[in-house]
Amino acid sequence: MTELVIRPLAAGEETLFTSLPDRGLVGRALLGDDFTEMAKNGEYRPEWTWVALRDGVVVARAAWWAKPGDEEPIALDWFDFTDFDAAVRLLKTAPLHAEYALHTPPAWQDDPQVAAEVTGRVEAAERAGYRKLVERYRFCWTPENGLPEKPGRLEFRPEPDDDVILDVFRRVHVGSLDAHVRKAVEEHGLDAAALEDLDIMRWMPGPRDWWRLAYTREGELVGLTLPTRNVYDPVVGYIAVVPEQRGRGYAYDLLVEATHDLAGYGADGIIAGTDVGNVPMAKAFAKAGYPVVLHRIDLV
């Protein structure tokens, strides 16, 4: 067998990366994204974009993403291959270890062709040292779904002090159902996990003054609702309820408020997500008119 060559792209080699046939069943193709355009925007960079070649033909490829201006990649989110062993070797060789985010159709297990694409990628990543952390829903609200009526149970106040927001993150992380939160708390502790999520929210390009805390009519803290934008869309950046207020359906109130806020800021579509295993939050999204449009499998 011809020797395998594994290397990052050189500047201007985008057509080499795109030469691998893509059936468009999973991954970035489901989001309608174009690799060449994203590379021009600085979201994919040559040193973060790797290929495995046999006789000059791409048999595996992987691209790590970040928003323009970031110093390190945020996620591996473009990974496919025609040669399983080459794909494993590529991931082991590339000196980049961000989380792998694989987008799939909602019922990917029900289509044998899609299931094969998903399981092949997951197996290759696991062989290279990744492990599956969680599968998540991706929701999308549009005006056609209608604005959910505000329950009117809570008061929402802006909070400009990041230290106050950080303290609320500490509180809502206790007993969280979110797999990423639980992993961060287990590995690094509550303070570090809270700071990590605050940093992620500050990294988002949406205005900081959109963030608000929620209180009962009696002035007791309920949680936080942080509508924002990512690089592409308005998003429900973060909503969470403090432990002592859980079990009362307040997550729905927070979600409805974020939806009204983003719609008021002109959003014609809102993206959101939650773990498949977070049943209460998934029910809140369904109730608020957010259909599931995709799933995402996260491997770390």
C-alpha positions as CSV (number, residue, x, y, z in Angstrom):
1,M,0.0,0.0,0.0
2,T,1.2,3.5,-0.9
3,E,2.7,5.4,2.1
4,L,0.3,7.7,3.8
5,V,1.1,11.4,4.0
6,I,-0.5,13.4,6.8
7,R,0.0,17.1,6.9
8,P,-1.7,20.5,7.4
9,L,-2.8,22.5,4.4
10,A,-0.5,25.1,2.9
11,A,-2.0,28.5,2.2
12,G,-4.2,28.4,-0.9
13,E,-4.8,24.6,-0.8
14,E,-8.5,24.8,0.0
15,T,-9.4,22.9,-3.2
16,L,-7.3,20.0,-2.0
17,F,-9.4,19.8,1.2
18,T,-12.7,20.0,-0.8
19,S,-11.6,17.3,-3.3
20,L,-12.8,14.6,-0.9
21,P,-16.4,13.6,-2.0
22,D,-19.0,14.6,0.6
23,R,-22.4,12.9,0.5
24,G,-23.8,15.7,2.7
25,L,-25.6,13.4,5.1
26,V,-23.9,14.6,8.3
27,G,-21.6,17.2,9.6
28,R,-21.2,20.8,8.5
29,A,-23.1,20.1,5.2
30,L,-26.3,20.0,7.2
31,L,-25.8,23.6,8.3
32,G,-25.4,24.7,4.7
33,D,-21.8,25.8,5.3
34,D,-19.2,26.1,2.6
35,F,-15.6,25.3,3.6
36,T,-13.9,27.6,1.1
37,E,-16.0,30.6,2.2
38,M,-15.4,29.9,5.9
39,A,-11.7,29.6,5.2
40,K,-11.7,32.9,3.5
41,N,-13.4,34.4,6.6
42,G,-10.6,33.0,8.9
43,E,-12.8,30.4,10.5
44,Y,-10.7,27.6,9.2
45,R,-6.9,28.2,8.9
46,P,-4.3,26.2,7.1
47,E,-2.4,25.1,10.2
48,W,-5.7,23.9,11.8
49,T,-6.8,22.0,8.6
50,W,-5.3,18.6,8.1
51,V,-5.4,16.0,5.3
52,A,-4.2,12.4,4.8
53,L,-3.2,11.6,1.3
54,R,-2.3,8.5,-0.7
55,D,-0.7,9.2,-4.1
56,G,-1.8,12.8,-3.7
57,V,-5.5,11.9,-3.2
58,V,-7.2,13.0,0.0
59,V,-8.5,9.9,1.9
60,A,-9.2,11.7,5.2
61,R,-9.6,15.3,6.3
62,A,-10.2,17.2,9.5
63,A,-10.7,20.9,10.1
64,W,-10.8,22.7,13.5
65,W,-13.0,25.8,13.7
66,A,-12.7,29.1,15.5
67,K,-14.2,32.5,15.0
68,P,-12.1,35.1,13.2
69,G,-9.5,36.5,15.6
70,D,-9.4,33.5,18.0
71,E,-5.9,32.3,18.9
72,E,-6.9,28.6,19.3
73,P,-9.4,26.4,17.6
74,I,-12.7,25.9,19.5
75,A,-13.9,22.6,18.0
76,L,-13.2,19.9,15.4
77,D,-16.3,20.0,13.3
78,W,-15.3,18.9,9.8
79,F,-14.1,15.3,9.8
80,D,-14.7,12.6,7.1
81,F,-12.8,10.0,5.2
82,T,-12.7,7.2,2.7
83,D,-10.0,5.3,4.6
84,F,-10.8,4.5,8.2
85,D,-7.3,3.8,9.3
86,A,-6.0,6.9,7.7
87,A,-8.6,8.9,9.5
88,V,-7.6,7.5,12.9
89,R,-3.9,8.2,12.1
90,L,-4.8,11.8,11.1
91,L,-6.5,12.6,14.4
92,K,-3.6,11.0,16.3
93,T,-1.0,13.0,14.3
94,A,-2.6,16.4,14.2
95,P,-1.5,18.4,17.4
96,L,-5.0,19.7,18.0
97,H,-7.3,18.4,20.6
98,A,-10.5,20.5,20.8
99,E,-13.9,18.8,21.2
100,Y,-15.3,17.0,18.2
101,A,-18.8,18.3,17.3
102,L,-20.7,16.1,14.8
103,H,-24.0,17.3,13.5
104,T,-26.6,14.8,12.4
105,P,-30.2,14.7,11.3
106,P,-32.7,14.3,14.3
107,A,-33.5,10.6,13.6
108,W,-30.1,9.6,12.3
109,Q,-30.4,6.1,13.7
110,D,-33.4,5.3,11.5
111,D,-31.6,5.8,8.2
112,P,-29.0,3.1,7.5
113,Q,-26.9,5.3,5.3
114,V,-26.8,8.2,7.7
115,A,-26.3,5.8,10.7
116,A,-23.2,4.4,8.9
117,E,-21.8,7.8,8.3
118,V,-22.3,8.7,12.0
119,T,-21.0,5.5,13.5
120,G,-18.0,5.5,11.2
121,R,-16.9,9.0,12.3
122,V,-17.6,8.3,16.0
123,E,-15.7,5.0,15.9
124,A,-12.7,6.6,14.1
125,A,-12.6,9.4,16.7
126,E,-12.9,6.9,19.6
127,R,-10.1,4.9,18.1
128,A,-8.0,8.0,18.1
129,G,-8.6,8.7,21.8
130,Y,-11.9,10.7,21.8
131,R,-14.8,9.6,23.9
132,K,-18.5,10.4,23.5
133,L,-19.7,12.9,26.1
134,V,-23.3,13.7,25.1
135,E,-25.8,14.0,22.3
136,R,-27.6,17.3,22.1
137,Y,-30.7,18.7,20.4
138,R,-30.4,21.7,18.2
139,F,-33.6,23.8,18.1
140,C,-34.6,26.7,15.8
141,W,-37.4,29.1,16.6
142,T,-38.8,31.3,13.8
143,P,-41.6,33.9,13.8
144,E,-43.9,31.4,12.1
145,N,-43.9,29.4,15.3
146,G,-45.4,32.3,17.2
147,L,-44.1,34.1,20.3
148,P,-45.0,32.2,23.4
149,E,-47.0,34.1,25.9
150,K,-45.0,35.4,28.9
151,P,-46.1,33.6,32.1
152,G,-45.6,36.8,34.1
153,R,-44.3,35.2,37.2
154,L,-40.8,36.7,37.3
155,E,-39.1,40.0,37.2
156,F,-36.0,40.4,34.9
157,R,-33.2,42.8,35.7
158,P,-30.0,43.6,33.8
159,E,-26.8,42.8,35.8
160,P,-23.7,44.6,34.5
161,D,-21.4,43.1,37.2
162,D,-19.6,40.0,35.9
163,D,-18.7,38.9,39.4
164,V,-22.4,38.7,40.2
165,I,-23.0,36.7,37.0
166,L,-20.1,34.4,38.0
167,D,-21.6,33.8,41.4
168,V,-25.0,32.8,39.8
169,F,-23.1,30.4,37.5
170,R,-21.6,28.8,40.6
171,R,-25.1,28.4,42.0
172,V,-26.8,27.0,38.9
173,H,-24.0,24.5,38.2
174,V,-24.8,22.7,41.5
175,G,-26.8,19.6,40.4
176,S,-26.9,20.6,36.7
177,L,-28.1,18.1,34.2
178,D,-25.8,19.5,31.5
179,A,-23.1,17.0,30.6
180,H,-20.5,19.7,29.8
181,V,-21.1,21.4,33.1
182,R,-20.9,18.1,35.1
183,K,-17.6,17.2,33.3
184,A,-16.1,20.6,34.0
185,V,-17.1,20.5,37.7
186,E,-15.8,17.0,38.1
187,E,-12.5,17.7,36.4
188,H,-11.7,21.3,37.6
189,G,-14.1,22.2,40.4
190,L,-17.1,24.5,40.7
191,D,-15.3,27.8,40.5
192,A,-13.4,26.9,37.3
193,A,-16.5,25.5,35.7
194,A,-18.4,28.7,36.4
195,L,-15.6,30.8,35.1
196,E,-15.4,28.7,31.9
197,D,-19.1,29.3,31.1
198,L,-18.8,33.0,31.9
199,D,-15.8,33.2,29.5
200,I,-17.8,31.4,26.8
201,M,-20.6,33.9,27.1
202,R,-18.1,36.8,27.0
203,W,-16.6,35.2,23.9
204,M,-19.9,35.4,22.1
205,P,-20.3,38.5,19.9
206,G,-23.7,39.4,21.2
207,P,-24.1,42.6,23.3
208,R,-23.3,42.1,27.0
209,D,-26.2,44.3,28.1
210,W,-28.7,41.7,26.8
211,W,-28.0,39.5,29.8
212,R,-30.5,39.5,32.7
213,L,-31.2,37.8,36.0
214,A,-34.6,36.6,37.0
215,Y,-36.3,37.1,40.4
216,T,-39.6,36.2,42.0
217,R,-42.0,39.0,42.9
218,E,-40.6,38.7,46.4
219,G,-37.1,39.4,45.2
220,E,-35.6,35.9,45.4
221,L,-33.1,35.0,42.7
222,V,-34.5,32.4,40.3
223,G,-31.7,32.2,37.6
224,L,-30.2,33.8,34.6
225,T,-31.3,34.3,31.0
226,L,-28.5,35.2,28.6
227,P,-29.7,35.8,25.0
228,T,-26.9,36.6,22.7
229,R,-25.5,35.9,19.2
230,N,-23.0,33.5,18.0
231,V,-20.9,34.1,14.8
232,Y,-24.0,33.3,12.6
233,D,-27.3,33.6,14.5
234,P,-29.2,34.9,17.5
235,V,-29.0,32.2,20.1
236,V,-30.3,31.4,23.6
237,G,-26.9,31.5,25.0
238,Y,-27.6,30.3,28.5
239,I,-30.6,29.8,30.8
240,A,-30.5,28.1,34.1
241,V,-32.3,28.0,37.5
242,V,-30.7,28.0,40.9
243,P,-31.2,24.7,42.8
244,E,-33.7,26.0,45.4
245,Q,-36.1,27.2,42.7
246,R,-36.1,24.1,40.6
247,G,-39.2,22.0,40.0
248,R,-41.5,25.0,39.4
249,G,-41.1,25.2,35.6
250,Y,-39.1,28.4,35.7
251,A,-36.8,27.3,32.9
252,Y,-39.7,27.9,30.6
253,D,-40.2,31.4,31.9
254,L,-36.5,32.2,31.3
255,L,-36.7,30.7,27.8
256,V,-39.8,32.7,26.9
257,E,-38.2,35.9,28.1
258,A,-35.0,35.2,26.0
259,T,-37.2,34.5,23.0
260,H,-39.1,37.8,23.3
261,D,-35.9,39.7,23.9
262,L,-34.2,38.3,20.7
263,A,-37.3,38.8,18.6
264,G,-37.5,42.3,19.9
265,Y,-33.9,42.8,18.7
266,G,-35.0,41.8,15.2
267,A,-34.2,38.1,15.2
268,D,-35.9,36.2,12.4
269,G,-34.6,32.9,13.7
270,I,-33.2,31.8,17.1
271,I,-30.9,28.8,17.6
272,A,-30.7,26.9,20.9
273,G,-29.7,23.6,22.3
274,T,-29.8,21.2,25.2
275,D,-28.7,17.7,26.0
276,V,-31.0,14.9,24.9
277,G,-31.0,13.6,28.5
278,N,-32.1,17.0,29.9
279,V,-35.8,16.1,29.6
280,P,-37.2,19.1,31.5
281,M,-35.3,21.6,29.3
282,A,-36.2,19.8,26.1
283,K,-39.9,19.9,27.1
284,A,-39.6,23.7,27.8
285,F,-38.2,24.2,24.3
286,A,-41.0,22.2,22.7
287,K,-43.6,24.1,24.7
288,A,-42.1,27.4,23.6
289,G,-42.3,26.6,19.9
290,Y,-38.8,25.4,19.3
291,P,-38.7,22.4,17.0
292,V,-35.7,20.1,16.9
293,V,-33.9,20.6,13.6
294,L,-30.6,18.7,14.2
295,H,-28.8,16.6,16.7
296,R,-25.1,17.1,17.7
297,I,-22.9,14.5,19.1
298,D,-20.0,15.8,21.2
299,L,-16.8,13.8,21.8
300,V,-14.0,15.0,24.0
